[in-house]
Amino acid sequence: MVNYELYFDGSYRNGIGYYGGWIRGNSPIKNTYQGIVPGMATNNVAEYYGLIKGLEIVIPIMNKGDTLKIFGDSQLVICQLTERWRCNFPHLQTLRDQCISLLNGKVWRAIWIPRKQNKQADVLSRIEN
């Protein structure tokens, strides 16, 4: 059984959305990722892209019995993902539903963390590719 951790973040500058994050399994090795959000973006869209791209990496390597803890400093994304908050905008609903679909059948938990505890994902989301 592997206990995966996924840390994600997104940022928005000069009309462009950026995302980044890292994933770790039972070993201390971290797999990092980053990219640019296609098309028009907001900070919230960039945050969702950071989560989606991380899920697209970790979900295919998870086996039955593996668990996933998702950490992010976006209270909006974490609370919408866990359905503590409603998702009122259709474009964000689409992104949230994509995350839920990717997580279907997996054992997962999403946890909000302060930005200072998400520094590596924050740095990755601010590097212009």
Solvent accessible surface area in square Angstrom, and as a share of the most:
residue,aa,sasa,rsa
1,M,158,0.71
2,V,39,0.23
3,N,74,0.38
4,Y,25,0.09
5,E,44,0.20
6,L,0,0.00
7,Y,30,0.11
8,F,0,0.00
9,D,2,0.01
10,G,5,0.05
11,S,3,0.02
12,Y,93,0.35
13,R,61,0.22
14,N,146,0.75
15,G,34,0.33
16,I,71,0.36
17,G,0,0.00
18,Y,11,0.04
19,Y,21,0.08
20,G,0,0.00
21,G,0,0.00
22,W,17,0.06
23,I,3,0.02
24,R,65,0.24
25,G,21,0.21
26,N,99,0.51
27,S,52,0.34
28,P,116,0.73
29,I,123,0.62
30,K,82,0.35
31,N,84,0.43
32,T,73,0.42
33,Y,23,0.09
34,Q,67,0.30
35,G,9,0.08
36,I,78,0.40
37,V,5,0.03
38,P,89,0.56
39,G,67,0.64
40,M,172,0.77
41,A,7,0.06
42,T,67,0.39
43,N,67,0.34
44,N,53,0.27
45,V,13,0.08
46,A,0,0.00
47,E,6,0.03
48,Y,0,0.00
49,Y,44,0.17
50,G,0,0.00
51,L,0,0.00
52,I,3,0.01
53,K,62,0.26
54,G,0,0.00
55,L,0,0.00
56,E,71,0.32
57,I,75,0.38
58,V,0,0.00
59,I,23,0.12
60,P,99,0.62
61,I,90,0.46
62,M,11,0.05
63,N,104,0.53
64,K,207,0.88
65,G,39,0.37
66,D,6,0.03
67,T,36,0.21
68,L,1,0.01
69,K,86,0.36
70,I,0,0.00
71,F,24,0.10
72,G,0,0.00
73,D,19,0.10
74,S,13,0.08
75,Q,92,0.41
76,L,46,0.23
77,V,0,0.00
78,I,0,0.00
79,C,8,0.05
80,Q,7,0.03
81,L,2,0.01
82,T,43,0.25
83,E,127,0.57
84,R,150,0.55
85,W,109,0.38
86,R,193,0.70
87,C,8,0.05
88,N,95,0.49
89,F,122,0.51
90,P,96,0.61
91,H,91,0.40
92,L,6,0.03
93,Q,64,0.29
94,T,89,0.52
95,L,18,0.09
96,R,42,0.15
97,D,72,0.37
98,Q,75,0.33
99,C,0,0.00
100,I,61,0.31
101,S,78,0.50
102,L,49,0.24
103,L,2,0.01
104,N,123,0.63
105,G,78,0.75
106,K,59,0.25
107,V,94,0.54
108,W,74,0.26
109,R,147,0.54
110,A,9,0.07
111,I,42,0.21
112,W,113,0.40
113,I,12,0.06
114,P,41,0.26
115,R,142,0.52
116,K,146,0.62
117,Q,108,0.48
118,N,1,0.01
119,K,134,0.57
120,Q,69,0.31
121,A,0,0.00
122,D,20,0.10
123,V,86,0.49
124,L,22,0.11
125,S,0,0.00
126,R,107,0.39
127,I,82,0.42
128,E,111,0.50
129,N,103,0.53
